[in-house]
Amino acid sequence: MINMRYALPMGLLTCLAVISGYAQLPTLPEHIIVPTKSRPPEKISQLGDPAPPLTVKEWITGKPVDFTKPGTNIYVVEFWAALSPASRAAIPTLNELHNNFKDKGVVFLGIADDPPDKVKEFMSGIKIEYSVAADDRRKTARNYMLAFGQNGIPHVFVIGKDGKVIWQGHPLHGLEKALDDIIAGSYDLHKAIRTDAVRAELDDYRILAREGDAKAEELGRKILADRTNDAVQLSEFAYRIVTDVNNTNRNFALADEALDQAEKAAHGKAAQVVFTRGVVMFEKGKKEDGLALAKQAITLASNTNEMAAYNLRLNIMEERMKAEEQNKKRAAPEKP
């Protein structure tokens, strides 16, 4: 097993597991596969619900599967895209997990947010060892991602032998541990459902904030009050607020307040709090200051996996800043 990965950071908009240490860091979704203005269904899906069928355009590798009938397999359904840097970065780990668990009744499936020809072109240059299918106009993504209040990829849903969704999250953050527990019979679905309720509350805030609903402030205050002494969840909340870049109503003051509380709760400098503060500053437009704090957080990381996760996010921030600077130069009028 790859036990060292258990400590990897958890994913933005996809965090389900109870967070016990500062190694966990939300991951900004690099690719949005469900339009941010899409409204969620009237009934939000939750862990324990039956898994929707897969509606795909074409199976690139592997064969169709049917979740509606109880069977002997556990399925890991990943939503990804060839254009997503974070999705591409997850492929080696997913290949490794596929090989580690394939003899234990675990089947990995990758549902791509790309046309079949684009998926085939991408796969001609990279090895994906598990089954891959091209989604049919995002029908599968809507039945899973939108139904569960998610829109950032990569994102994984684990389906048990009874055909029910029993785990969801970022493929690098908790998937292996969940699979080990499920196979061993020690996975606590009821605990996971309770933890998922925390995620759902943050999703509710995101929806209200995007709509400019006055209730967003009220819910935001409730979230701060409920997490007064939890530095990790406060940092998570702040991160979610400011990295929702398609939201024109991002409440940076609330994010700062959440981090102020997180710093008090952490009783000192914690890597996640410092890194999140850097992301907040970066999103405010103070990019150099934000990058400096992000680099400082790397020096505070408690292990190499945490350090690698921060470095990956830092690289994305730096590349984004370079791209914005290049765009400004292109847009600037040429000197006579």
Secondary structure as GFF3:
##gff-version 3
##sequence-region A 1 336
A	DSSP	three_ten_helix	3	7	.	.	.	ID=ss1
A	DSSP	beta_strand	31	32	.	.	.	ID=ss2
A	DSSP	beta_strand	56	61	.	.	.	ID=ss3
A	DSSP	beta_strand	74	80	.	.	.	ID=ss4
A	DSSP	alpha_helix	85	101	.	.	.	ID=ss5
A	DSSP	three_ten_helix	102	104	.	.	.	ID=ss6
A	DSSP	beta_strand	106	112	.	.	.	ID=ss7
A	DSSP	alpha_helix	116	123	.	.	.	ID=ss8
A	DSSP	beta_strand	131	135	.	.	.	ID=ss9
A	DSSP	alpha_helix	139	141	.	.	.	ID=ss10
A	DSSP	pi_helix	142	146	.	.	.	ID=ss11
A	DSSP	beta_strand	152	153	.	.	.	ID=ss12
A	DSSP	beta_strand	155	159	.	.	.	ID=ss13
A	DSSP	beta_strand	165	169	.	.	.	ID=ss14
A	DSSP	alpha_helix	175	184	.	.	.	ID=ss15
A	DSSP	alpha_helix	189	210	.	.	.	ID=ss16
A	DSSP	alpha_helix	215	226	.	.	.	ID=ss17
A	DSSP	alpha_helix	231	243	.	.	.	ID=ss18
A	DSSP	alpha_helix	252	266	.	.	.	ID=ss19
A	DSSP	alpha_helix	271	284	.	.	.	ID=ss20
A	DSSP	alpha_helix	287	300	.	.	.	ID=ss21
A	DSSP	alpha_helix	304	331	.	.	.	ID=ss22
###
